[in-house]
Amino acid sequence: MDSNVSEKDVTVIGGGLAGMAAAIQLAKAGLQVLCIDADPEGKVIVGESLDWSAPDLLNALGLPLERLIAEDIATYKRHVVASSSCGGGREYVPSAWLGESPWNIDLRTLHVDRIRLRAALREIVLRHGVEVMGDRVSEVERNSKRVIALKTQGGKRIGSRWFIDASGFAVSLLPRVFNLPVYSHGPSKVSMWSYFNVPDSIEGTTLYIDGGKPSYLEWVWEIPIHRNVISVGYVAPGDAIKARRQQGKSVENIYREQLERIPRFEPLLQSVAQSLPSVTSFRCRGYRRIAGPNWLVVGEAAAMVDPMTSNGVTAALRHAAEASSLVVKYFRSGRLPLLARSTYSRRVQALAKFFNNGIERVVYDWPIRNTIGVLNAGDVYTVPAWSINVLYSRIRPRGFVASELFGLFLASLRAVACIFYWICSRLPQPSTPSAGSAL
């Protein structure tokens, strides 16, 4: 027999970053919140390099930048450096005007230890009286488009007036239950990563990119999550990894091969025994209509953005804040109006499409990157991407008109990228990259 759990105002499905952020915001508004966490240990977590909008969003949850640094949860990220197998590179830093009026953006951002950040957020969640249940949802009871209750593998039946789905990319519970339309960007990719002890680290993210002209880009990241610890990861298309596996190479072999090509990692590989890297696969995608009469979807369950954009954490925190504010606003009526559902969905979709479409067409795929050079391609993507994050954080479009105008603006930028991509795909490609344009 199923046993009932006393009904809460809101049930949050998922105890990751988006789920905990939503639970905190809801509890601060005075609502009774239950958070169902299927992965209470949170062992496999990636997404350590944040963009320049993230610190304000973390501060709103009770984690100011200074505390994150002081408690060794984060390190400063003052720039992004792109380095090349052909030599050379480029440093990307926020423009000085972003720190001036009217934007007044703090030009510092962070790399975070996701496990320590999770622990800090969990402490805040519990302090605000959120009930956390270690269990997994096995069934969703619904009445047409409305969620009535959840059943868990542990035999609990949970009823709530409202539900927020933060179940993550691999589950996307409510999008699957309601068979929501999905759109995707680029091929499936594989990410493998590990950690190394170093004498000292730099205050920035480093991306190591093939300076040649591959048809589709593969890259390696170096992120200092502590003063003496770096995260090193490798991202490649799933088909490329599958082909190497069919050649008899192990995951460890593939990971080590990529790092051995980069002089920076040679002494690190020689000083440590070969270890099994963590591995995950993903495909950048999003769902349409990610809100219903009494539910909303947030985080990677709603839209997965490519890790090269450094927008995963920002997106999760933004979704959580916006979804929570809608629940609080319409809590008493018990129903999210159709216009509010549509507006929220379109904002999430517009941002995810902008970042994913841009990184795919300008950097990952070959036409633009091989025509203008990978460094210039980085500029073409980075300048508008950082500006859009700043613009969104300042104007905070919420209503229908503001959201539609912002969406049209993003759609126009995507259209420009598509036209440029089409033109470059039809131009004769130079036989070798120029010294000034190769990473």
Secondary structure, 3 states (H helix, E strand, C coil): CCEEEEEEEEEEECCCHHHHHHHHHHHHCCCCEEEEECCCCCCCCCCCECCCCHHHHHHCCCCCHHHHHHCCCEEEECCEEEEECCCCEEEECCCHHHHCCCCCCCCCEEEECHHHHHHHHHHHHHHCCCEEEECCEEEEEEECCEEEEEEECCCEEEEEEEEEECCCCCCCHHHHHCCCCEEEEEEEEEEEEEEEECCCCCCCEEEEECCCCCCECCEEEEEEEECCEEEEEEEEEHHHHHHHHHCCCCHHHHHHHHHHCCHHHHHHHHHCCCCCCEEEEEEEEEECCCECCCEEECHHHCECCCHHHCCHHHHHHHHHHHHHHHHHHHCCCCCCCHHHHHHHHHHHHHHHHHHHHHHHHHHHEHHHHHHHCHHHHHHHHHHHHHHHHHHHHHHCCCCHHHHHHHHHHHHHHHHHHHHHHHHHHCCCCCCCCCCCCCC
